[in-house]
Amino acid sequence: MEPLCCTGARAITVSPALRSWPSSPTRMGNVTAVDAGLVDLANRFGVATAYTDWTGRTVDVPESTLVSVLAALGVDVGSPELRAAAVTDQERAYWARPLPPAVVGRAGTDTTFWVHVTHGADAHVWVRLEDGTVRTGTRQLDNFTPPFDLDGRLVGEATFALPGDLPLGYHRLHLRSGDTETSTALIVTPRWLGVPARLGNRRTWGLATQLYSVRSARSWGSVI
């Protein structure tokens, strides 16, 4: 565990998706360009702005759909002023949070995450596995993100990496800075789900139902 050095750029690890369709899909034509500010706002809230269809074409999500989804998340984007205000609110909420809402890692792969503490303060992180075992051994990575002024308090950001040998399961990631301690969910998933070797990279067909589309009084993640 190393002390926080609030200088550094946020480290982001992007895992390539396993694809069997063309590596460079074409973009579907006849789609109205979506406002760049709206796309940025959707990305900030984790709303997909494009998808790849079954033919391998990239399809842009219509602006009206993005507006409706953001509205369902409580984000009013009815005007440029409201969109700018939503960006400000989202940025403030991001810096006010000591840890991400949840950290998801893959077995066998180092997992990176950010922490926010008072600029210049120490940050100590550790993991409590679901069986109660405490694991240390995190590494601090370079992060040159400038501190953020949150109502007169400078908040610094640091990036840490968890080792790739954590077991599968639902664990807790802890952060202590000064006399403040908090934690968040740490979920370690399999690196991949088994596929018969005989399939290779060939595409295959099957039936699937998105959980959020199933009508139920207790539907996951949405009200239908």
C-alpha positions in Angstrom: 0.0 0.0 0.0 1.5 3.3 -1.1 0.6 6.9 -0.1 -1.5 8.9 -2.5 0.4 11.1 -4.8 -2.2 13.3 -6.3 -0.4 13.8 -9.6 -1.1 11.5 -12.5 -3.4 10.6 -15.3 -6.3 8.3 -14.8 -5.5 4.8 -15.9 -8.1 3.1 -17.9 -8.0 -0.6 -19.0 -10.2 -1.5 -22.0 -10.7 -5.2 -22.6 -11.4 -6.0 -26.3 -14.7 -7.8 -26.9 -14.7 -11.2 -28.5 -16.1 -10.6 -31.9 -16.8 -13.0 -34.8 -18.2 -10.4 -37.1 -16.0 -8.1 -39.3 -13.3 -6.3 -37.3 -14.1 -3.0 -39.0 -17.9 -2.8 -39.2 -19.5 -0.2 -41.5 -21.7 2.6 -40.2 -25.3 2.4 -41.2 -26.4 5.3 -43.4 -29.4 7.6 -43.3 -29.0 8.3 -39.6 -29.3 11.8 -38.3 -26.1 13.1 -36.6 -26.5 13.2 -32.8 -25.5 16.3 -30.9 -21.9 15.9 -29.7 -22.8 17.3 -26.3 -25.6 14.8 -25.9 -23.3 12.0 -26.8 -20.8 13.1 -24.2 -23.5 13.3 -21.6 -24.8 9.8 -22.5 -21.2 8.5 -22.2 -20.8 10.0 -18.8 -23.9 8.2 -17.6 -23.0 4.9 -19.2 -25.7 5.0 -21.9 -24.6 3.4 -25.2 -24.8 5.7 -28.2 -24.2 3.1 -30.9 -24.4 -0.6 -31.3 -23.4 -3.3 -33.9 -26.3 -5.1 -35.5 -26.3 -8.7 -36.7 -24.8 -7.7 -40.1 -21.8 -6.1 -38.5 -22.9 -2.5 -39.2 -22.5 0.2 -36.5 -25.9 1.8 -35.9 -26.1 5.2 -34.0 -28.8 5.4 -31.4 -31.3 8.1 -32.3 -31.1 11.3 -30.4 -34.8 11.0 -29.2 -33.9 7.6 -27.6 -30.9 9.1 -25.8 -33.0 11.9 -24.5 -35.7 9.4 -23.2 -33.1 7.1 -21.6 -31.4 10.0 -19.8 -34.7 11.4 -18.7 -35.5 8.0 -17.2 -32.2 8.3 -15.3 -33.4 11.7 -13.9 -31.3 13.8 -16.3 -33.1 16.7 -18.0 -31.5 17.4 -21.3 -34.3 19.5 -22.8 -32.0 22.5 -23.6 -28.3 23.2 -24.0 -28.3 25.0 -20.6 -29.8 22.0 -18.9 -27.3 19.7 -20.6 -24.4 21.9 -19.4 -25.9 21.8 -15.9 -26.2 18.0 -16.0 -22.5 17.7 -17.0 -21.5 19.9 -14.0 -23.6 17.9 -11.6 -22.2 14.6 -12.9 -18.6 15.9 -12.6 -19.2 17.1 -9.0 -20.8 13.8 -8.1 -17.8 11.9 -9.6 -15.3 13.8 -7.5 -17.4 13.7 -4.3 -17.3 9.9 -4.4 -14.2 8.3 -2.7 -14.6 5.0 -4.6 -16.4 3.8 -7.7 -20.0 2.5 -7.1 -18.5 -1.0 -7.8 -15.3 -2.4 -9.2 -15.4 -5.3 -11.6 -12.4 -7.4 -12.4 -11.6 -10.5 -14.4 -9.7 -13.5 -12.9 -6.1 -13.5 -14.0 -6.0 -9.9 -14.9 -4.9 -6.9 -12.9 -7.8 -4.6 -12.1 -7.4 -0.8 -12.0 -9.6 1.7 -10.1 -9.5 5.3 -9.0 -9.8 6.8 -5.5 -10.6 10.3 -4.4 -9.3 11.8 -1.2 -8.2 15.3 0.0 -5.4 16.5 -2.2 -2.0 15.5 -0.7 -3.5 13.0 1.9 -2.5 9.4 2.1 -4.7 6.7 0.7 -4.6 3.1 1.9 -6.6 0.4 0.1 -7.1 -3.3 0.8 -9.5 -6.1 -0.1 -11.7 -8.2 2.2 -12.6 -11.4 0.4 -16.1 -12.9 0.8 -14.6 -15.5 3.1 -13.3 -12.8 5.4 -9.6 -13.0 4.4 -7.9 -9.6 4.0 -5.6 -9.1 1.0 -3.2 -6.3 0.5 -0.6 -5.8 -2.2 -2.1 -3.1 -4.3 0.1 -1.1 -6.6 -0.3 2.7 -7.2 0.0 3.7 -10.8 0.9 7.1 -12.3 -2.0 9.5 -12.4 -1.5 13.1 -13.5 -5.1 14.3 -13.2 -5.1 17.8 -11.6 -7.0 18.1 -8.3 -10.6 19.2 -8.4 -12.0 22.1 -6.4 -15.1 20.8 -4.7 -16.7 23.6 -2.7 -13.3 24.9 -1.6 -11.7 21.5 -0.9 -9.1 20.2 -3.3 -9.8 16.6 -4.1 -7.0 14.5 -5.6 -7.3 11.4 -7.6 -5.0 8.3 -7.6 -5.1 5.1 -9.5 -4.4 1.7 -8.0 -4.1 -1.8 -9.4 -5.3 -5.0 -7.7 -3.4 -8.3 -8.4 -4.8 -10.7 -10.9 -4.8 -13.7 -8.5 -7.9 -12.6 -6.6 -10.5 -15.5 -6.4 -13.9 -15.3 -8.1 -16.6 -13.9 -5.9 -18.2 -10.8 -4.4 -15.7 -9.0 -2.2 -15.3 -5.6 -0.6 -12.7 -3.0 -1.6 -11.7 -0.7 1.3 -10.2 2.8 1.4 -8.9 4.6 4.4 -7.6 8.2 4.3 -7.0 10.0 7.6 -9.8 9.1 10.0 -12.2 8.3 7.2 -12.9 4.8 5.9 -15.3 3.6 3.2 -15.7 0.6 1.0 -17.4 -0.6 -2.3 -18.3 -3.8 -4.0 -15.5 -5.7 -5.7 -16.7 -8.4 -8.1 -14.3 -10.8 -9.7 -15.7 -12.6 -12.7 -14.4 -15.5 -14.9 -12.1 -14.4 -17.7 -14.4 -16.0 -20.2 -17.3 -18.3 -20.3 -16.8 -21.7 -21.9 -17.5 -22.1 -25.6 -17.0 -25.5 -27.3 -13.6 -25.6 -28.9 -15.1 -26.9 -32.2 -16.8 -23.6 -32.8 -13.6 -21.7 -33.1 -14.3 -18.2 -34.2 -17.4 -19.1 -36.1 -20.7 -17.4 -35.4 -23.5 -19.4 -33.9 -27.2 -18.9 -33.3 -29.3 -19.3 -30.2 -32.2 -17.9 -28.2 -31.7 -15.2 -25.5 -33.9 -13.0 -23.4 -32.6 -9.8 -21.9 -33.4 -9.9 -18.2 -34.6 -6.2 -18.2 -37.2 -7.0 -20.9 -39.0 -9.7 -18.9 -42.3 -8.4 -17.6 -42.5 -8.9 -13.9 -43.5 -7.0 -10.7 -39.9 -7.3 -9.7 -38.2 -6.6 -13.0 -34.4 -6.1 -12.7 -33.3 -2.6 -13.3 -36.4 -1.2 -14.9 -40.1 -0.8 -14.5 -42.1 -2.2 -17.4 
